[in-house]
Structures are given as C-alpha cells and as structure tokens.
Amino acid sequence: MVSRSYSNLLELASGESPTFENMNRRIPRIMTVAGLISNVDDDPLESVCSDPSSSSVQRERIIIVANQLPIKAQRKQDGNNKNNWFFSWDENSLLLQLKDGLGDDDIDVIYVGCLKEDVHPNEQDEVSQILLETFKCVPTFLPGDLFTRYYHGFCKQQLWPLFHYMLPLSPDLGGRFNRSLWQAYVSVNKIFADRIMEVINPEDDYVWIHDYHLMVLPTFLRKRFNRVKLGFFLHSPFPSSEIYKTLPIREELLRALLNSDLIGFHTFDYARHFLSCCSRMLGLSYESKRGYIGIEYYGRTVSIKILPVGIHMGQLQSVLSLPKTEEKVSELIEQFSDKGKIMLLGVDDMDIFKGISLKLLAMEQLLIQHPEWHGKVVLVQIANPARGKGKDVKEVQAETKATAMRINERFGKPGYDPVILIEEPLRFYEKVAYYVVAECCLVTAVRDGMNLIPYEYIISRQGTEKLDKVLGLGPSLKKSMLVVSEFIGCSPSLSGAIRVNPWNIDAVADAMDSALEMADSEKQLRHEKHYKYVSTHDVGYWARSFLQDLERTCSDHVRRRWWGIGFGLSFRVVALDPNFKKLSMEHIVSAYKRTKTRAILLDYDGTLMPQVSIDKSPTSNSIKMLNSLCRDENNMVFLVSAKSRKTLAEWFSPCENLGIAAEHGYFLRLKRDAEWETCAPVTDSSWKLIAEPVMKLYTETTDGSTIEDKETALVWCYEDADPDFGSCQAKELLNHLESVLTNEPVTVKSGLNHVEVKPQGVNKGIVAKRLLSSMQGKGMSPDFVLCIGDDRSDEDMFEVITSSGPSMAPRAEVFACTVGRKPSKAKYYLDDTTDIVRMVQGLACVSDQIVLC
C-alpha cells in the first residue's frame, strides 16, 4: 500500500473521484506548465508537519530525483494521422539499474525528472497520467528557454567545467559566471521541489537526489519538511578548494548540500575536497566515528559516504548471451584476430575531458618508438555522441578527426589503418562485442567523475561459454588488461590496472607497450582480481549500501526537535534534543528575582568575549556588568577561564568581589584581595622540558601557529594557520605528545584551534564542585545556579551542576547554558556572545535594583 499523498495522485491520474477520507487534506495535483515560479514555499499552507500516525505506508518507499527520467519517449502517428506518445524504460539508465539492484519486492520506487523530448503543454496532462500509472514516474516539464539556460547554460557551461578543474580564465574559454543562468538553475530546482511535494509522504519516504544538476534542491525540500530523509549523490568530481572557491555562489551550494542527511562521493579525494571547502569557507570541522565521517552542522550530523558506483551485472550478462552479440564478436574476430591484428579499445564521450586526442597521440608515439607493432596493433576509438553542445565540442571533434587521419596517413598501408574512429552511435551489444575482442582497454580521461567503461570491459572479457568457444578460450584462460588515467573515479578500485598520467604521452605509450608485452599469466591474475571486485560491487551493492547509511543517519529524526532558520538559500535547520531549549530572558530573570542564594559561573573566551576578537581584554561595559552582579550580596560570581592567573588578575582588577579560576581551575581565588589557591596537588613541571621542544618543532613547520606557556600548562595554538594543514598538524602533534608524555602526570587534549598539555585531574568541573561544596559548608546551599560556556572544556562544569543535587537547595533553579545550538550536556543555549551579554546584563540590572532598594 502506498502513502496517502501518493494514492491521491494515483486517483487523480486514473480519473477516479477521491475518497471522502482523502478530501480532508489538501490534494496535490500534477503541475503541467512550469516557469520562473513565485515563492510558493513561503505559503504557510505549504509548511507541512505530517503526523506520523497518518501514514499508511507498509513498504519502504524511495523517491529518486534526477535531471532525466529513465524513460525513452517516442512520438508516432497512428492510422488517423494522430500523434501518440510511446514510452519504454531506458535500460541503460543508472536510475533504472539502481531500482533493479534494490529489488522490487522490498522498496517502492518513484522517479521525478525531465523527459528528453519536448512535450506540448496541451499534452502534458495525458503524458503525466501515462507515466505515473505505468512507470511510477512524475515528469517535470520545463519551458524550452528555461531548460536551455538551466542545463546548457549553468550546468554545462559553468558547473560542469569548474567541477572538472577548468577555470574561465578568458571569455574564449566560456564558463564565466552569469547571474541570470544561476537564477534559472535555482528556479528549475524549485520546480523539482514542487513536483516532489505532490508525491512525498515526508514522515516515511526517503528522497535520493542525483548529481550536480540539482544541488540546491535539498534546501527547498528541507524548508518544506524539516524532517525529510534526504540523500544526495554527486556523480561528478568535486574540485579542490582552490578551484571551487572561485565560484561566486560557493557558499550557497555548500549550505544547500549540507541540508542533506547523507552526501555521497565516488572517491575519497572528492569527499576530501568537499570537506576542505566546508572547513575553509564555512568554518566546519568533521570527524570520523566508528568508520563513519560526519560534519556537525547546527546540531545535525551530515554523514559523508564514499563508495564508487558499480555496473548492472544482470543486464551486461544478458547482453553477452545474445545471439547477435555472438555474431558481432565473430565478425570482429574475422576483421582483426584472424588477420593477425591486436585490438586496443577506447570508448569515450566526445567531450574535452575524455582525453581522446591524448590517447591518439600516445598511439602515434607507440608506433614511433616500437616499429615492431606496425601493421599489428589497431586502436579502435568509439566516440559516443557529446552530451553537451558548443564550441568546445566542435573543436574536440575536429581535433580528433584530424589526428586520426594524420596517424593513418603516416603509418597506414593497404588493409591496415592503425586508428579506427567510430563516430556513429552503436547499439550496446555492439560495444560489448568490442569489449570481448579487445586485448586492452584504454581510458585516458583528464578528469572524470567515475567512468564505468573499465568495469564493463572486465565483465565482458569474463564472457560466456558460447563466447569462449568463438574466441577459442578455455574456462581458465580469462584475461584482460587496462590502462587507466589517474584522474578518473574508478582508478582507485582497479589496483591491477596500469595507471597513467594522460598528459604524459610517452608514459601512456610505454603503458600500452607494457600491456601488449605482458605475459598471459600476469594478465589472468589481474583479470581475476578485477573481476572479483567488479562482480561483487555492482550497482545493487552500491544502492543498498547508500540507502542503509541514509536510514542509519535519519534514525533519530523523529525524536529530535527541528527549527528552520535563515532566508533563501541560507536556510538551514537546527536539530536538537527535545530537552534542549533556548534560554528565555523572562524565565531566567523570574527565577533570579525569586531566589536568595545564587552561584554564577561564567566562561570568558567565546562566552563573554567573541572568539574572533583580536583584543581579548574585557570592555568597560563588561567590567561594569560583572561588578553589578558581584555587589549583590546574594551572589557568588566566578569567572572560569583557561587563561593565566596573571592575565586575568590584570584584566579584572577593577572587580573587587569577582571570583576567578585560572588555567581551567588549577588556580582559584574567591575575591581580588584573597590569596590564590590551587584546586589540585602541586605538580612538578619538568614535563615541559619534554613537551616544549616538540611543540617548537611543529610551530616552525606550521606557519601561523604559536605556543602559549602558562604556569601549569603548554598550549599550541593554530588559529591563524591554514585550517586544513593546522588541523592535520594538530592531530599529529596530539599523537606525538601522548607518546612522549606517557609516563608524565599530565593529559594532552585538543580543543578549538589548539592542543593543550595540562596536569591530570584539572578541569573546570572541579571549580564548580569547589564552589558548590564551599557554599554548602557555609550553610548557603544555592537555590539558583547559572553556568555558561561555549566549548568542550565547559562541559565538565555542566555535568557537575546538573548532577549535584545534594549540594543545592531542594528546588534549586539550575541553568546550564551553552553558546550556539549544538550537542551539549547543557539543557539551554543562547545563539551567540551578544545574546549571552544581553542576558547577563539583564541579571545585572535586576541586581542593581535590589542593591538600590
């Protein structure tokens, strides 16, 4: 049984009247005319918070969204000269293969995307009905002009070149940022969101978005349904931060992707570049937990998936078994093998990044360096039609033809052309036949997201029993050879291939010669290794693995509270524990007024003073505010900081009654005129003689890093260093210090942009314990406790005050508050230091009134 929203749509598509039960909710309809649409997502009626109890889903359902539907469409005339549409599945579509890999019995799949053919507005309703009823496809219809600006404009002329490391350094190269094309891209993504709205049951359905055409779609969906279970997979490369940051809308795209729950990449390099961009441009860090990489983003963990896509084994094996495939193989054997010729094969799209001309130049170099291959080796280059269009495609076509013609004129002879260029479209079984016969497959793309040609070649070379007879091979003589570019996504998974830099023509030529000269036994071993991987990591394995991770990532959606913040493409959601709430000024002021004995613990850096401030000394307003709190006889106020006692004593000398805890609480004094005490046993600092030289080594090699030498601690700071390199060096330093200080009475901890070595047992929690026990000992058990901090070191204080019931009055008001919405042991939060100062200022005003009274 399908979800309620989907069943409504089916009723409309079939022409049936909706049931009375379904009339109670807004019925979605198929949109048939699309354009630049208004801000429909700002309509309050569209902000849906579905009741989980209203869902009628029994089978798991996934909505797969991509630029194109996996559908072939043809318009034909019947006997009455009337145009009729005929639709069929596109068996070569990855989206359809993905569905087959998942298994029809387990999951309902709905597709949302565009058709390759234009459909007249008058026919769009009928086409929508047919596709929905027959194929469970929801077509997205775009006006021709909008589609051109979106797809051929922004996608193909701006995003696609940039993601393949091509910068628009001059107008001739194209790809210069065009604001109107970007607006068309956003508009189309919004139209896709509206189509999804018509079929989604947000509490139950999973949405899986594919590729760079729809990178801002996650924002529109997340804005409509905060809890939507959303995955995104990028099938293209993701460029390094140096390339990506040239994009004027770089932050908008990153934030949009981060509105997904799971983001998938083919290789670690692509994921690493994305994480680096998030770090450098958004200040976000990531960490790996039990093998899963995640980015903490406003209380949500956005998971990163690294897994290359596979091929559809069943489809390829069925094509290998076709009689016409066998016939084509026999034909090719007669054309090449029977005449003593060895086939090298290239299969590429005709575009600027596939490196076809580099491959041809390498073939030329092979014939120059190794005359013995003249008349024996033939490079068959199958050039698939280009997916884009423009000047660059025409230039590639012209260069490829000219190079092939020149090589054939130089090295060819009657009955032998060293390069055979096939430009006309081939049927899939014909390509498979070429795979079967080719001795070696060459992929020399200069940049490619994945490229499944090597995988198809490996499975084709495994063959079938009938093909083995045609080839004259025994079952144990399977062999294949690959020469692949280092810059394609499948390269890391093919460890038995000869990897090359396609720009190095000599090296590629040498690799081709090595592939030809390699012993059959070695080719067999490499083939077995590749076949084992490719056959077990097929498209089904890839799809199931991605959805399992998506389900795991979304497992806590229901139990968390969600808020949407921000406007436009800056929109994001905050997901928090149900008990974690924003601290209300009215609530805390009310509690402050009705209580008589108060304990107040305040962190400094990042709490009362922004982390980004260069001058960290307190302002006159901060001093005045703290003095107002301290003059109230009912208050015991403590400033708890990691800074040295000398610095804090100097900065807060005007505050006579302010308690100060320095160096994470190792030193403590109750007021200005009191003596400094230690909260931990005095330790020998000889460990500094070991730690400081190590830190100096990392300071010398990490530009922008510094060492802060405190009385009891050493801190290595990398706030002004390159964020990626600084973080990398910090991890290395942490391990280095832990190894050399194993037998010393110290702990090594990392924090925000720093690594610190301090005595064991020293943390801010001991200050909270000391303060509460001291007040209890004086018969002043507090009935109001406020603790505010911003980082990990403050979590120890939060833990103490939320679990120290016996040290407080029976019904004490306890406020553990962190800065920013993030996972914390605190039960309250305020957004930033401005909110913190405003709240503390409010309490100070109440105290001023009490003192005056």
N, C-alpha and C positions, 0 to 999 in steps of 0.2 A: 504494500500500500504506500502511495506517495504522500508527500506532505500536503497540508491543506492548501498552501499557496499554489503548489503545482497542480493539484487537482482542479482548482478553479480555472486555471489557464487551459487545462485539457477540456473542461466543459465548454469554455468559450470557443476553443478551436474546433470542437466537434459540432457546435451549433446547438448543444443541449442547454436547457434552462438550468441555471444554477440552483442548487437545493436551498431550502429555507435556512438551513443551518449556516450555509456559507454566505448568506446575504448579510450576516451580522458584521462581517469585516469587509473592508474596502477591497473590491475585486480588481486585481491587476488586469491590464489589457495589453495586447500586442501593439507597440508603437510602430507605425508604418512610415512616417515621414520624419526624418531626422535633420537636424541642422545645428546652428550655434544656439544652445539652449539656455534658458534662464536659470537662476539659482533655485531650482526646484527642491534641492536638498535643504534649503533653509525653511521650507514649509513645515510647520510643526506637525502637520498630519502625517508627514513622511518619516518622522523620527519614531521608529518602531522599537518598542521594548517588548518582545514577544514573551508571553507566558509559557514556560516550558511545558505546562500541563496541557496546552492547547495543541501540541504537536501530535500528529497521528503517524509519524514515521516508524516503520518497523524494520526496514532495511536501511543500511547506511547509504547516504546519497552524497555525491560529489558533483559540483558544478565546475566544469573545465572551461576556462575562458582563454581565448587566443585570438589573434588578429583574423585568422581564417578558420572557417569550419572545415571539418574533414569530409567535405561533400563535393562531388562533381555535379555540375549542373549543365544541362543542355536544353536548348530551345528547339523544338521540332514542329513542323506543320503536319496537321492531320489531313484527312481527305477533304475536309471543308475549308482548307487553307487557313485554319485557325492555329495560332501559335500555342503550343503546350510545353510546359516545363517537365523535364525528366531528370530525376535525381538518383544518385547512387553514392555509396561510400567511396571515399578516396583511400584505397588500401595502402598507399604509400605515405599517408599522413601519420606522423608520430602520435597525434592525439588519438587516432583510432587504434593504433597499435598499443598505446598505453591502456586503453579500455580492455582490449583482449588480454593484456598481461595481468590485469586486475582480476579478471574472471567475472562473467555476467551474473553468476549466482550470488555473489557477495555484495555487490555495490550497484546502485542505480547511478548512471552517468548522464548528465545533461550537458550539452555543449552550447556555448554562447560565442558567436563570432560573425564575421562577414562572409559572404559568398564571393567567389572570384568573378562572377558575372554580374553585370548591372541588371537590376530588376526595376521595371517601371512602377512608380507609386501606385498606379491602378491595380497592379498585380501583387503587391506586397502582402496584402491580407491573405490571399489564396496561397501564396508561397509559404507564408508563416504557418498556416494550418497544416499544409502537407508535411513540412519539415518537422513540426512539433509532434504530429500524430505518428508519423512513420519513423522518424530518426531521433526523436527527442532532442532536436536542435532548435535553438532560438536564434534566428538570424538578426544581425544588426545592419540596418540599411543606412548608408551614408550618401549624401549628395555627392555627385562626381567631383565638384570643385573642392569640397571639404576633404574628401578622401585623398585627392591629389596633394593637397597642402600637408595633410597629416602623414601619409605613407611615403609618397615620392619626395615630399618636401622635408619635413622634420626627421622622420625615421631614417630614410635612406641617404639624405644629403647632410645630415648633422649628427644624429646619434650613432648611426652605423659606422661612418668613417672614424669618428672620435673613439669609439669603443674598440676599433681595430688599429688604434695608435696613429691615426692620420690627422694632423693638425691643419687647419685652414690658414696656412702662413701667407697665402696670397689669394686674391679673388679668383685667379685662374684655377686654383685647386678646389674651389667650391667649399661648401660647408660652413660659411660664415653664419654666425647666429642671426636668426631672423625672428623678431618678436611675433609677427603675425603667424608664422608657421608654428611657433610654440603655442600660441593661443588655439590654433586648430588642433594640435596634439592634445591639449587639455580638454577641449570640447569633445573630441571623439572619446577620450577616456571617460568623460562624464556620461556620454550616451551609452557606453557599455555598462556603466554602473546602473543606469535606469533599466536596461534590459535585464540585468541580473535581479533587480528589485522585483520584477514581475514573477520570478520563479523561486526565489530563495525562501527557505524557512530558516531564519537566522540562528535559531537556537540549536538546530540539528545538522544543518548542511555544512559541508566543507567546500571551500572555494579554492581552486588551484589556478592561478594566473600564470601565463607563459609568455616570457620574453619581453624585450625592450620596447615593443610597441605599446605596452600598457603599464608603464612604470608608475604612473600617478594614480592608477585605478585603486590601489589599496587605500589611499586617503579617502576617496569618495565612499567606498564601502564601509570603512571604519567610522566615518562620520554618520552614516545612516544607522549602522548597527555596531555599537561599541564592542560587543562580544563576538562578532563574526569570526569564524575559524578560517583563517586565511593563509594560504601558502603562495609563494612566488618562486618561479624558477627562471633564471637567466640563462638562455642558451647561447649567448654571445660571450666573448671575453669581457672582463671588466678591467679597464686600463689602470695603470699605476696612478697614484695621486698627482704626480707631476703633470700627467696628461689630463686627468679628469678635472682638476681644479681650474682649467681654462674655460670650462663650461659656465656660462653666466648663470644658469639656473641649477648649479651644482647642489646647493643645499636643499632646494625644493625636491629634487629627485631622491636624495638620500633620505630625507624625512618621510617621503611617500613610501619608499621601500620599507622603512622601519615601522610602518603601520601594518606590515605583515607579521604573522606569528613565526613563520619559518621562511628563510630565504635560501634558495639552493643554487649551487655553482658546480660546474663540471670539474674544476681543479682547485687545489689549494692556492695556487697563485692568484686566481681570480678572486677567491674569498679573501685572501690576504690583502689584496689591493682595496677591496671594499672596506675591510676593517680599518685599514690605514686611513682611508678617506674619512670614515666616521670619526676616527681619532683626531685627525688634523683639522677637520672642518667643523665638527660638532662637539669636539672635546669628550667623546665617548670612549670608554675602555671596554675591553672584552676579556673574558676568562674561560678556561676550559674546565668543566666539571664532569668527572667520570666519562671523559671521552666526547662530551658534547660542548661545542663552542657556543657561547651566548653573549649578547650585548644587553646590558641593563639600560632600559630606556623608559624613564618615567614610571618605574615600578613594574614594568613588564620585562620579561626576558625574551628577546628576539633571538631565536635559535638560527644557527648557520649550518647548512647541510652541504657536504662536499661529496658528490658522487656522480661520475660520468654516466650519461645515458647509454643504453645498450640498443641492440637491434632486435627485431621480431624474428625469433628463431623459426617459429612455425611457418610464417609467410615465406621466408627465404628457402626453407627446406621443401616447401610445396612447389615453389618455382623450379628448384633444382630437379624435381621429379617429373616436370612436364615433358611430354614427348618433343615439343617444339624447342625446348632448351637443349635437349639431346641432339636434335637435328642441327641447331646452330653451332653447338660445340664441334660436331663432326665437320661442319663447313669450315670452321676456323682452324681445325687441325689440318685439314687439307690445304688451307691457304698458307699456314705458317709452318707447323711442325713437320709436315710431310715434305716440305721444301727446304728443310734444314735451317729454318729461321726461329729465333727465340724471341718471344713477345715480352716486352716491358709495357706496363699499362699505367695510364694516368686517367682518372675520372674526376673532373672538376667543373664547378660552375664557371661561367665566363665572367669573372669579375677581377678587380685589380688586386685582391688579396690572395688569390689562389696560386700565384706564382707559376702560371703555366709557361710564360716566356723564360723564366729562370730554369725550368725543367728542360725546355728545348735547348737552351744554351749549354746545359750540363750534358745533354745527349751529344751535342756537337763536340764538346770537349772530350767526351769519351771516345768518339771516333777519331779525333786528332791524336790523342795520347795512346790509343790502343788500336792500331790499324788491323789487328787480327780479328776485330769484331765487324769489319766492313762486310756487308752482304749477309751477315748472320743475325744481327740484333736489330729489331724493329721496335720503335716506340709508338704505341697506339695511344693517341690522346683523344679521349671522348670529352667534348666540350658541351656541357649542359647549357641550355639557354639561360641567359642572365636573369636574375630576379628583379633587378632594378633597371633603370634606364638613364641615359645621359651621356655626356661627352666622354667620361672615363671608360664606360663600357665599350663605346665605339673605338676608342684608342687601343684598348686591350685586344679587341677582335682584330684590328688592323695589324698590330704588332705580332700577334700570334700567327696569323696567316703569312705575313712577310718572313718571319723567322723560319717557319716550317718550309716555305718554298725555297728559301736560301739554302737550308741544310740539304734538302733533296736535290737541288741543282748541283751542289758541291760534292756530295757523297753518293748520290743515287746512280743507278745504272739500269739498263733494261731488265725488268722483272723485279727490281728492288728499290723501294723508297724507304729510307731509314726512319722517316716520320710519317705516320698516317693520322691525319687530323679529321675527326668525325664531328661535324657541327650539327647535323640534323638530329632531331630528338630520337632516341632509341627507346624501345619498349624495355621494361625491367628485365624480362627473361633474356633479352639480347645482351644487356650489360652483364648479367650473371654468367652468360656463356663466355664472355671475355675474361671475367674473373677466373673461371675454371681453367682456361687455357694459359693465362699469363704466368710466366715464371717468376715475375717480381712486380709488385705494385709500388708506384712512386707517388708520394704526396708531399709536395714542396710548397705548401701554402705559407705565406709570410706571416699570416695571422688568421686563426680560425677558432671559433668557439669550441667545437668538438670534432666534427668530421668523422662520419661512420663508414667511409669507404674502406679503410683497412679492416674493420670488423666484418663487413660484407665479403671482402676478398678472402679472409681466413675461413669463414664458414663455407664459402663456395669451393675453396680448394679441398675441404674435407670431403665434398662431393657425395655421391650415392653409389650403390653397387653398379647400376647401369652405366653411370658416367665413368666409373673405374674401368669398365670393360672397353668403353670407347677410347679412353686415354691409355689403356694398356697398363694400368697400375694395379698392384696388389693392395690388400687392405692395410698393410703395414708400411706402405711407401708414401704416405701422405706428407706433403711438404709444401712450404710457402716461404716467401721472402718479402720483407717490407723495408723500404727506405722512406722514412717519415721525417717531416720537419719538426724541429724542437718547439715550434711556436703554435702547435695545434693541441687542442684539448685532450685528444686520445693518446698523445705521445707518452705520458707518464705510465699508462696502463699497458703499454706494449714494450716490455723490457727486452724482448728478443729482437726487436727491430733495430736497423741501423739508423740512428738518429743523426740528422744533419742540420747545419745552418744553411737554409736555402739560398742565402745571399753569397755563400762561398761556392762558386761554380766548380772550382777544382775539387773541393771536398765532396760535392754531390756526385761528380763524375767518378771519383775514386770509390764512393759508396756503391754506385751502380756496377762498377767492375768487381768489387768485392762480392756483391750479391750474385753476380754471374759465375764467379770462380769458386764460390763456397761449396764445400763438399755436401753431397746429398744427406749424409748422416746428420750433419750440423743443421741443415735446413729442416729435417724431420723433427729434431729436438726443439727447435724454435717454434715450429708449427704446433707441436703438441702443447707447449706451454701457452701459446696464444689461444689455441682452440679451447683449452680448459677454462681460461678466464672468460673469453667472449661468450661461450655457451652457457656459463653459469651466471653471468652478469648481463642478462638480456633486459629488454625494455620492461618486462614484467617485474623483474627483481628491482629495477630502478624505481618504478612507480610504487610498488608495495613498500619499499624502504622509505620513500619520501612521505607517503601517507601515514606510515607508522610513527615517524618522527613528528609529523604535524599533529597527530592525535595525542601524542605524549606532551607536546608543547602546549596544546589547548586544554589539557585535562583539568586545569584549575580555573577555567573561565567562569564556571557557574558560581563558585564560592567567593569570588572576589568582587569588590565594588569598582565601578568604572565611571570616570568623568571625562568628558571631552573638553579640551582647551585649545585655544588658538583659532585663527581665522584662515580661510582659503587653504592653500597648500601647506601652511604651517600648522594645520590641525593635527593633534595627536591626542591619545587617550592616556589617562593615568589609571592604573590598576592597583588597588590597594587591598590589604586585608580588611574584612568587614569591621574589625575593631579599631582600625587606624583612621583617624579623622582629623580634620583641620581644627586647630585650637581657636575657639571663638573668644574674641575680646570680652564680650559680655559675660561669658561663662567664667573665665578666669578672674575677672575683676570682681564679680559677685562673690566667688569663693574667697578671694583675697580680703574683701571687706568684712566677711563674717567670721574670719579665723583670727586667732590671737598669737599663735607661736608659729613662725614661718622660717623654713630653711630654703635658701635660694642658691643654686649652683649654676654658674654661667661659664661656658667656654668662651674663648676670646676670638682667635683666628677662625674666620668662616662663620662666626655666630654674631658677635657684636661688631666685628670688623670684616669686610669682604675679603676673600682670598686674593682677589685681583689687585687690591690696593698695594701700591709700592711703599708708601709711608704707612707703617703698621701702628704707629703711636696713636693713642686714643684722642678723640676730639674733645673740645671743651664741653660740648653737649653730653658726650658720654660720661665724662667726669661728674658733671652736674647731676645726671640721671642716677649714677651709682651712689653719689652722696645722699641723694633724696631717699633712696632705699635704705641706706645704712643708718640714717638719722632716726628711722622708725625703730623704736625700742623692741618691737615685736619681731624684728627681722634679724636673721643671721645670714649674711650675704658672703658668698665665696666666689672668687674668680679662679677658675681652674684652667691652666694653660700648659703647653709643652715648652714654653719659653723659659729662659734662665731667670733665677730669682733677682739677679742684679738688674736685668732689663725691666722686669715687672715692678720692682720696688721703685725704680726711677720714673717709670711711666705713671704709676698710680700713687705717687707720693702725696697728692692733694686729698686722697681718700683715707681719712683717719681711721674709720671703723670697718674698712673693707678687708675681709679675709682673703689671703692669696695662697694658692697652691701652685708651685712652680715645678717644671720638669716632670709633668704628668703626676704630680703629687708626691714626689720624693721629698721636696722641701715644703713646709707649711708654716704660716703664721696667722694668728687669729685677728690681729689688727696691726696698724702701722708701727706702733711703739713696742710690740711684742717681739720676743726673740724667735728666730727661725727654728723650727723643729724638723726632725726627719721622720717620715712615716714608715721607713724601712731601715733595717740594720745598715750601719755604715759599712761600705764595701771598699775593697782595695781597687784602685783604678789602673792597676798595671796592665789590664787587658787593652787599654787604649794604645799601648806600645805595639800591640799586635794589629789592632783594627785600623789605626790611623794610616799606616803605610799602604794598606790595601785600598782604603778609600782614596788616598792621594793618587794611586795608580789609575783608578777609574776616573778621577777628576781630570787628570792630564789627558786621558783619551776620550773624554766626553765634553765637548765644548758647551759651555753654559752651565755646567754643574759646579757646585760649591760644597764646602764642608763647614758645618757649624759645630764648634767644640763647646759643649756645656760642661758644667761641673761633674755631672754624673753620667752624661750620655754623649754620643757622637752621632751626628745626623749628616747624611749625604743627600743633598737636595739637587734635583734636576728640573726644576720648574721652568728654567729658561733654556733648556736643551731641546734639541729636536725630539718631539714626543715619541716617535717610534724608536729611535735609537736610545733615548733616555730610558724608556720602559724596558727595552731589551737589556741594556747595561744594568738596570736596577735588579732584574731577575738574576743576572749573572753574579752581581755583587752580593745579593742575598745568599746565594748558594756558597759563594766564596767565603763570606764572613761566617756562615754557620759551620763550615768545615774547619776553619782555623780557630774558632772560638768554642769548639765543642766542650772543652773542659773548663771553661770560664763561667763564673756565676752571672751570666748576662743572657738577655734574649735579643734576637735580631728580628725586627718586624718591618714590613713595608707599609707605607701609607700613601696618601695623595702626593705624588711627585717627590717622595723621599724614602730613604731607607734609614732606619734608626737602630742603634745599639744602646741598650739601657740595662740597668740592674734587674735581675729576676725579681718577680713579685711586685714590681712598681707599675701601677696603672691608676687611672682616675677613679676607679671603683673604691680604692682604699681611702680616698678623700671623702667620698660620700659616706662610707662606713664610719670613718673617724668623726665626721661632723654629727651624724645622727646619734652615735653612741655617746658623744660628749654632751649633746643636748639632753639626752635621756638621763645621763648621770647627774645633771643639774636639776632634774625634775622638770625639764622643759620639753617633753616629747612633742614634736611638731604636729600641728593639725593641718599644715599646708606645706607641701614640698614641691618646688619647681626646679626642674633640671633641664637645661637647654644645651645642645651641642650639635655638631654638624658632621663628624666623621667617625671612623671605626673606634678610635680611642675613647670616644664618649659613650659608646655602647656599654662599657663596663659600669659607668655611673647609672645609666638607665636600668640595667639589670639589678643593681643594688637597691635603688629606691622603689622599684616595683615589687621587690620581694622582701622588704624589710618591715613587714607589718608590726612585729613586736617593738620596734624602736620608735614607733609613731603613735599618735593618739588613735583611739579605736576607729573613728570615722574620718581619718585624715584625708584631705583632698590632695591627690598626687598627680602631678603633671610632668610626665617625661615627654619632651618635645624635641624633635629633630628638625633640621633645616632642609627643606625640599621633600617632595613626595618620593620615597624610596623605601626599600625593605629595611626595617629597623626594629629594635626591641622597644622603642618608644611607642606610645599609643597615640601621640599627637604629632602634628607637623605644622610648620609655617613655611611659606614659599621661599623666602629669602631673608637676608640680613635686614633689609628695610622693614619687613613685617616684624622681625624679632625686636628691632629697636623701637618700633612703634608700640608694640605690646608692653615691653619693659618700661617705656616712657609712660604708658597709661598707668601701670602699677606705681611708678614713682609719683605721679600726680595724686593718686589716692593717698600715698604715704605723706605727701606734703600737706594735704588737707587734714590728715589725722594729727600731724605734729602741730599745725596751727590751732587746732581745736584744743 
